[in-house]
């Protein structure tokens, strides 16, 4: 028998649902599943389609999702309880919820393994930035990103408590926890997808979305960085982590090794979708050999805009996030109509985090199309 579960409070801001989750991890999962039932069903179908397009057969989807369900179960019983709740609340199969929560490893490794679709069509994703109080006119450690991803993905904002820590963050419907956000300890998180030839979904390690959930519940910068780096991941990723008291760092990780890069001076750090020094980690980015230049353009363009003059006002920061220099490979991304529909991407979310103030400013969709809404701890 399923335990009774209190309803989550839901508020719609700029078309992005905001759920205040309460109770045990399982109860929080049920609230997530019930309130986002339609969106979760949609994301399951979307990601199954994208993984098949990447080269996986239906039978392989089930096999790989089952393997990751076992990993989530082994690595963290609380995270697994949230997944159970999401499945029960949404009426979806637990294996499909596992597929959503492991979509980072399953999709990125499939692109590497099968070499399709053309990664030029996907055009990269995510431009992150952050700096200490000297970098911004408003003061305080600030960070953020444009999260570029498939059109049609359904998302939500979640707020929950872990012990004495309150977290606000963005997730894709059906994925436990959050991948971008802030907490009441002054910790902030943004992410960048990375790829290396050594990435392998079969490596037993803590999955990407379990890492982001742990990072956003961290009490210190040291603890957050530890969750990003240890143990070494199955698939490469960059975690852009900030602390209201310690500044910002970008943490490049791969199955071979990890590298922590701290801000140096007053100019903000910027990271996109390539390793800043791949030789330092011994990685080979085979996907960049196709000539895709979006990640380099966005990184260099954001550095140009943010390094031009400090301190940086919120208006100038948001203008940089809305920059269209480079057209289809710009910081502010829009779908390319000539791309196949299943491969079209855009800036799905733009986020600006003020860590000391506990504020998260965001747009759902390209930031040039709307004003930033604000939620706060």
HUSULTA-V399566 format. One record per backbone hydrogen bond with DSSP energy under -0.5 kcal/mol. NH is the residue of the N-H (numbers start at 1). CO is the residue of the C=O. If there is no record, write none. Layout:
BEGIN
nh	co
NH	CO
NH	CO
END
This chain:
BEGIN
nh	co
9	20
11	18
13	11
13	16
16	13
17	15
17	155
18	11
19	157
20	9
21	19
21	159
28	24
29	25
30	26
31	27
32	28
33	29
34	30
35	31
36	32
37	34
40	36
41	37
42	38
43	39
44	40
45	41
46	42
47	43
48	44
49	45
50	46
51	47
52	48
53	49
54	50
55	52
56	51
61	57
62	58
63	59
64	60
65	61
66	62
67	63
68	64
69	65
70	66
71	67
72	68
73	69
74	70
75	71
76	72
80	76
81	77
82	78
83	79
84	80
85	81
86	82
87	83
88	84
89	85
90	86
91	87
92	87
96	93
97	93
98	94
99	95
100	96
101	97
102	98
103	100
106	102
107	103
108	104
109	105
110	106
111	107
112	108
113	109
114	110
115	111
116	54
121	118
122	118
123	119
127	146
128	271
129	144
130	269
131	142
135	132
136	133
137	312
139	136
142	131
143	353
144	129
145	351
146	127
147	145
147	349
148	146
149	346
151	344
153	150
156	171
157	17
158	169
159	19
160	167
162	165
165	162
167	160
168	182
169	158
170	180
171	156
173	154
175	172
176	174
179	170
180	170
181	189
182	168
183	187
184	166
186	183
188	242
189	181
190	240
192	238
194	236
197	284
199	196
200	234
203	200
205	203
209	101
211	207
212	208
213	209
214	210
215	211
216	212
217	214
218	215
224	220
225	221
226	222
227	223
228	224
229	225
230	226
237	253
238	192
239	251
240	190
240	238
241	239
241	249
242	188
243	247
244	186
247	243
249	241
250	261
251	239
252	250
252	259
253	237
254	257
259	252
261	250
261	259
262	260
263	248
265	263
269	130
271	128
278	275
280	277
281	277
281	278
282	278
283	278
286	284
288	285
289	286
290	287
291	288
297	293
298	294
299	295
300	296
301	297
302	298
303	299
304	300
305	301
306	302
307	303
308	304
312	135
317	313
318	314
319	315
320	316
321	317
322	318
323	320
327	324
329	326
330	327
332	323
333	331
337	335
339	336
343	340
344	341
346	149
347	333
348	147
348	346
349	147
350	363
351	145
352	361
353	143
354	359
355	141
355	353
356	141
358	354
359	354
360	375
361	352
362	373
363	350
365	348
365	363
369	366
370	367
373	362
375	360
377	358
END
